[in-house]
């Protein structure tokens, strides 16, 4: 971190800092999606902001109660090599993300097999259609189950909420011997070994 981060933004009262970040994010997004990949601000620091595994955003240990503010901050979220940051043209602030930064809370399906379309809505109201540009990935968890993730944008993913996981599994099929998965957007996404899914 730079010295400027310690003597500049960190010295601001917490409320002022959040308001300033919100104003900068709003201005940066005024003309459309924020081009966060282009921004390389010299001023860097850290923000006591945690995105919990369930999608809750905490600032200084307290949930951010305004959904519109969470949505706004989500538009200037980026993942760098060092971790997750909120970035504007003037400032980059590191934050903590427990699992994935988003949660896919709702799923809609249309069609069958290779012709199926799957659409998810995230907790910040982004709508994502599964396919080659927005794949699904499945990871084994510590309990021996699995956790599905949806690619949202750049290097940002959404954990599929448990309620949508059941719907997703219901659409699964054995494409070839031993492999269970789901079709979406013309792509077959393997979930795992078929034997584990047979009742």
Residue pairs with C-beta under 8 A, 6 or more apart in sequence:
1 44
1 45
1 46
2 42
2 43
2 44
2 45
4 42
4 43
4 44
5 43
5 44
5 45
5 46
6 45
8 43
8 45
9 17
9 20
9 43
9 45
9 91
9 93
10 45
10 46
12 20
14 59
14 60
17 47
18 59
21 47
21 73
21 86
21 88
21 91
21 93
22 69
22 72
22 73
24 88
24 89
24 90
24 91
25 34
25 72
25 73
25 75
25 76
25 86
25 88
26 72
28 34
28 76
28 88
28 89
29 72
29 75
29 76
33 75
34 75
34 76
36 76
36 77
36 78
36 87
36 154
37 78
37 154
39 87
39 88
39 89
39 92
41 87
41 88
41 89
41 90
41 91
41 92
43 90
43 91
43 92
44 91
44 92
44 93
44 94
45 91
45 92
45 93
45 94
46 93
46 94
46 95
47 59
47 86
47 93
47 94
47 95
48 59
48 60
48 61
49 57
49 58
49 59
49 73
49 86
49 93
49 95
49 96
50 57
50 58
50 95
50 96
50 97
50 98
51 57
51 58
51 84
51 95
51 96
51 97
51 98
51 101
52 58
52 98
53 98
53 99
53 100
53 159
54 103
55 102
55 103
55 105
55 123
55 159
56 63
57 63
57 64
57 70
57 73
58 64
64 70
70 124
71 124
71 125
73 86
74 101
74 102
74 124
74 126
76 86
76 87
76 88
77 84
77 85
77 86
77 101
77 156
78 84
78 85
78 86
78 87
78 154
78 156
79 85
79 101
79 154
79 155
79 156
82 94
83 94
83 95
83 96
83 97
84 94
84 95
84 96
84 97
84 101
85 92
85 93
85 94
85 95
86 92
86 93
86 95
87 93
99 159
100 149
100 156
100 157
100 158
100 159
101 156
101 157
101 158
102 122
102 123
102 124
102 126
102 152
102 156
102 157
102 158
102 159
103 122
103 123
103 158
103 159
103 160
103 161
104 120
104 121
104 122
104 128
104 150
104 158
104 159
104 160
104 161
104 164
105 121
105 122
105 123
105 161
105 163
105 164
106 120
106 121
106 164
107 118
107 119
107 120
107 121
107 160
107 164
107 167
107 168
108 118
108 119
108 120
109 116
109 117
109 118
109 119
109 167
109 171
110 116
110 117
110 119
111 117
112 183
113 173
113 183
114 183
114 186
114 188
115 183
115 186
116 171
116 182
116 183
116 184
116 185
117 129
117 130
117 184
117 185
118 129
118 130
118 171
118 182
118 184
118 185
119 127
119 128
119 129
119 130
120 127
120 128
120 130
120 150
120 158
120 160
120 164
121 127
121 128
122 128
122 152
122 158
123 158
126 152
126 153
128 134
128 150
128 151
128 152
128 158
129 185
130 136
130 150
130 184
130 185
130 187
130 189
131 184
131 185
131 186
131 187
132 185
132 186
132 187
133 151
134 150
134 151
134 152
134 185
135 150
135 151
135 187
135 189
136 148
136 149
136 150
136 151
136 160
136 182
136 184
136 189
137 148
137 149
137 151
137 157
137 189
138 146
138 147
138 148
138 149
138 189
138 190
138 191
138 192
139 146
139 147
139 148
139 149
140 146
140 147
140 192
141 147
146 191
146 192
147 159
147 160
148 159
148 160
148 165
148 168
148 191
149 157
149 158
149 159
149 160
150 157
150 158
150 160
151 157
152 158
160 168
168 182
169 191
169 197
171 182
171 183
172 180
172 181
172 182
172 191
172 197
173 180
173 181
173 182
173 183
174 180
174 194
175 181
175 183
175 188
175 190
177 194
178 193
178 194
178 195
179 190
179 192
179 193
179 194
180 190
180 191
180 192
180 193
180 194
180 196
180 197
181 188
181 189
181 190
181 191
181 192
182 188
182 189
182 191
183 189
191 197
